[in-house]
Each structure stands twice: as structure tokens, then as C-alpha cells.
Amino acid sequence: MGKIPNGLYKSDRAKAEKLQKVLQDKGILAPGIEQVNGIKNNDIRYANSSDRSLAENLRDFLKTEKDIQIEDKNLIDLSTKGYKVPPGQLEIWLKD
């Protein structure tokens, strides 16, 4: 699947750590978990519009492998917000 997320964010740290391990076992760099409360939807955020297909692949993987549902509207393109991150870096946000 290639290089996918560099960050996982979730208020439930144990669940995030399990997902991080699954991704790392697949050879995906997933180094950080940050605790954030008040997340209403599962989503994938990316800062380079060219990473849309990567976000879609990650969404499909999460659905198939972990039964984590992420709707198309929750693939969030942050490229117009001025974020500067390397191509291929995504964030997974899991709802509370």
C-alpha cells in the first residue's frame, strides 16, 4: 500500500495503538498518536491534493481490515489551508 499515515489521532489511546500496530506490521510509517477529544466522525486528512487516491486506499484498507468506516465526505483535503507536509503524509482521526 506504500507510505501512508504519519499520525493517528484518537481520544481512545488503546484503540489508536492497536491500529498503529496493524499499520506498522504492514510496513507503513505510523509514528505518532495524539490524544484529541470531541472528534465527531472518523476521517482521513491530507494536505496535498495529489494524496486523494492514497486517502481512498487507506479508507478502503481500514474498512476491510479494521471495520472502521470513513465516508467520502470525511476524506478531508487540507491543501487549500496552507499546511506544508510531505506528499504521502496522512492523518487518521477516529471519533470518540
C-alpha positions as CSV (number, residue, x, y, z in Angstrom):
1,M,0.0,0.0,0.0
2,G,3.0,2.2,0.3
3,K,3.7,5.2,2.5
4,I,0.5,6.2,4.3
5,P,0.0,7.9,7.6
6,N,2.5,9.7,9.8
7,G,-0.1,10.4,12.5
8,L,-3.0,8.9,14.3
9,Y,-5.3,10.9,16.5
10,K,-7.9,9.5,18.8
11,S,-9.4,10.0,22.2
12,D,-9.2,6.2,22.9
13,R,-5.5,5.7,23.0
14,A,-5.7,1.9,23.3
15,K,-7.7,1.6,20.1
16,A,-5.3,4.0,18.3
17,E,-2.3,2.0,19.5
18,K,-3.9,-1.2,18.0
19,L,-4.4,0.5,14.7
20,Q,-0.9,1.9,14.8
21,K,0.5,-1.6,15.2
22,V,-1.6,-3.0,12.3
23,L,-0.3,-0.3,10.1
24,Q,3.3,-0.7,11.2
25,D,3.0,-4.5,10.7
26,K,2.1,-3.7,7.1
27,G,5.3,-1.7,6.7
28,I,3.5,1.7,7.0
29,L,5.2,4.5,8.9
30,A,2.8,5.5,11.7
31,P,5.0,7.0,14.4
32,G,2.7,9.3,16.5
33,I,-0.5,9.2,18.4
34,E,-2.0,12.3,19.9
35,Q,-5.0,12.4,22.2
36,V,-7.8,14.7,21.0
37,N,-11.3,14.8,22.5
38,G,-14.5,15.9,20.8
39,I,-14.0,14.1,17.4
40,K,-17.4,13.5,15.9
41,N,-16.5,11.5,12.8
42,N,-13.8,9.1,11.6
43,D,-11.9,10.9,8.9
44,I,-8.6,11.0,7.0
45,R,-6.9,14.3,6.5
46,Y,-4.3,15.1,3.8
47,A,-2.5,18.3,2.9
48,N,-1.6,17.6,-0.7
49,S,-4.4,17.3,-3.2
50,S,-2.4,14.6,-5.0
51,D,-2.8,12.3,-2.0
52,R,-6.6,11.9,-2.5
53,S,-6.2,8.4,-4.0
54,L,-3.9,7.4,-1.2
55,A,-6.5,8.6,1.3
56,E,-9.1,6.5,-0.6
57,N,-6.8,3.4,-0.4
58,L,-6.3,3.9,3.3
59,R,-10.1,4.3,3.8
60,D,-10.7,1.0,2.0
61,F,-8.0,-0.7,4.0
62,L,-9.4,0.5,7.3
63,K,-12.9,-0.7,6.3
64,T,-11.7,-4.1,5.2
65,E,-9.1,-4.8,7.9
66,K,-10.4,-3.0,10.9
67,D,-14.1,-2.4,10.2
68,I,-13.5,1.4,10.5
69,Q,-16.0,3.2,8.3
70,I,-15.0,6.6,6.8
71,E,-17.4,8.3,4.4
72,D,-16.2,10.1,1.2
73,K,-17.2,13.4,2.8
74,N,-14.7,12.6,5.6
75,L,-11.7,12.4,3.3
76,I,-10.6,16.0,4.1
77,D,-8.4,17.9,1.7
78,L,-6.4,20.5,3.6
79,S,-4.3,21.6,0.6
80,T,-6.2,24.9,0.4
81,K,-5.4,25.7,4.1
82,G,-1.7,26.3,3.6
83,Y,-0.4,23.2,5.5
84,K,3.1,22.2,4.4
85,V,3.6,18.5,4.8
86,P,5.5,16.0,2.7
87,P,3.5,14.1,0.0
88,G,2.1,10.9,1.3
89,Q,1.6,12.0,4.9
90,L,-2.0,11.5,6.1
91,E,-3.7,11.7,9.4
92,I,-6.4,9.3,10.7
93,W,-8.9,10.9,13.1
94,L,-11.1,8.4,15.0
95,K,-14.4,9.5,16.6
96,D,-14.9,9.4,20.4
